[in-house]
Amino acid sequence: MTNRVDIHYCTGCRWLLRSAWMAQELLTTFEGELDELTLHPGTGGIFEVWVNGKRIWSRKDQQGFPEITRLKQLVRDEIDPDRSLGHSDRKQESL
């Protein structure tokens, strides 16, 4: 199976740097597990993250941006649910 992440972001809102940082974090965490990660410039305040064609985050629906640990958990849940994220999992459990 090919694992693909797509990050759609608003250029008018100047969210490229945030999107690129999140992309870098995901590529580092899931090195060897992600086959493709694409940034998609858009408009209208969009910020969405898709994994293998399934939307896992929408700024509009979730009322904001994900914490990076939460985003990693959501991606992991789609591509390798049994994988441990180490400290990222433990941080979330303590909330």
C-alpha positions as CSV (number, residue, x, y, z in Angstrom):
1,M,0.0,0.0,0.0
2,T,1.1,3.5,-0.8
3,N,0.8,6.0,2.1
4,R,0.1,9.6,1.0
5,V,-0.4,12.7,3.0
6,D,-1.9,15.9,1.5
7,I,-1.9,19.2,3.4
8,H,-4.2,21.9,1.9
9,Y,-3.4,25.4,3.2
10,C,-4.5,29.0,2.5
11,T,-1.9,31.2,0.8
12,G,-3.9,34.3,1.6
13,C,-3.6,33.5,5.3
14,R,0.1,32.9,4.9
15,W,0.0,29.3,6.3
16,L,2.8,28.0,4.1
17,L,5.4,28.0,6.9
18,R,3.1,26.2,9.3
19,S,2.2,23.6,6.6
20,A,5.8,23.1,5.7
21,W,6.8,22.6,9.3
22,M,4.0,20.1,9.9
23,A,5.1,18.3,6.7
24,Q,8.7,18.1,7.9
25,E,7.6,16.7,11.3
26,L,5.4,14.1,9.6
27,L,8.2,13.1,7.1
28,T,10.7,12.8,10.0
29,T,8.4,10.8,12.2
30,F,7.1,8.5,9.5
31,E,10.4,8.1,7.6
32,G,10.1,4.9,5.5
33,E,6.3,4.7,6.0
34,L,5.2,7.7,3.9
35,D,5.6,7.4,0.2
36,E,4.4,10.9,-0.6
37,L,3.6,14.2,1.1
38,T,2.2,17.0,-0.9
39,L,1.4,20.6,0.0
40,H,-1.6,22.1,-1.9
41,P,-1.9,25.9,-1.9
42,G,-5.5,27.2,-1.7
43,T,-7.6,30.1,-0.6
44,G,-10.6,30.8,1.7
45,G,-9.0,30.0,5.0
46,I,-8.5,26.3,4.2
47,F,-6.3,24.1,6.3
48,E,-6.9,20.4,5.9
49,V,-4.9,17.2,6.3
50,W,-5.7,14.1,4.3
51,V,-4.2,10.6,4.6
52,N,-4.8,8.2,1.8
53,G,-7.8,10.1,0.6
54,K,-9.4,10.4,4.1
55,R,-9.6,13.9,5.7
56,I,-8.2,13.6,9.2
57,W,-8.2,17.3,10.1
58,S,-10.1,20.4,9.0
59,R,-9.4,23.8,10.6
60,K,-13.0,24.8,9.9
61,D,-14.5,21.7,11.5
62,Q,-12.1,21.4,14.5
63,Q,-12.0,25.2,15.1
64,G,-8.3,25.5,14.7
65,F,-5.0,23.8,14.0
66,P,-3.9,20.5,15.5
67,E,-1.1,20.2,18.0
68,I,1.7,18.4,16.3
69,T,1.5,15.4,18.6
70,R,-2.2,15.1,17.9
71,L,-1.6,15.3,14.1
72,K,1.1,12.5,14.4
73,Q,-1.4,10.3,16.2
74,L,-4.1,10.9,13.6
75,V,-1.6,10.0,10.8
76,R,-0.3,7.0,12.7
77,D,-3.9,5.8,13.2
78,E,-4.4,5.7,9.4
79,I,-1.1,4.2,8.3
80,D,0.1,2.0,11.2
81,P,-2.4,1.9,14.1
82,D,-0.2,-0.5,16.1
83,R,2.9,1.7,16.0
84,S,4.0,3.4,19.2
85,L,4.9,7.1,18.9
86,G,6.8,7.0,22.2
87,H,6.7,10.3,24.0
88,S,4.0,11.7,21.7
89,D,1.6,9.0,22.9
90,R,2.5,9.4,26.6
91,K,1.9,13.2,26.4
92,Q,-1.6,12.7,25.0
93,E,-2.5,10.1,27.6
94,S,-1.7,12.4,30.5
95,L,-4.3,15.0,29.3
